């Protein structure tokens, strides 16, 4: 039987030197994000059904981003 030569002491899975502090959303930010996502889901459906054009959708998206200032919603193009 072989014996282990490596340490079995618990160690952190990530290095703290490259880590950034990430904070959670507050209730107001979460509510704005939720409203933005719900609104855009409706407009995406309208786009897919041909009820609005790509240009109209882009204008709507810009206005909804201004209105709700989403955090996550700004990460995806659609």
Helices and strands as residue ranges (DSSP letters): G 16-18, H 27-48, H 54-68
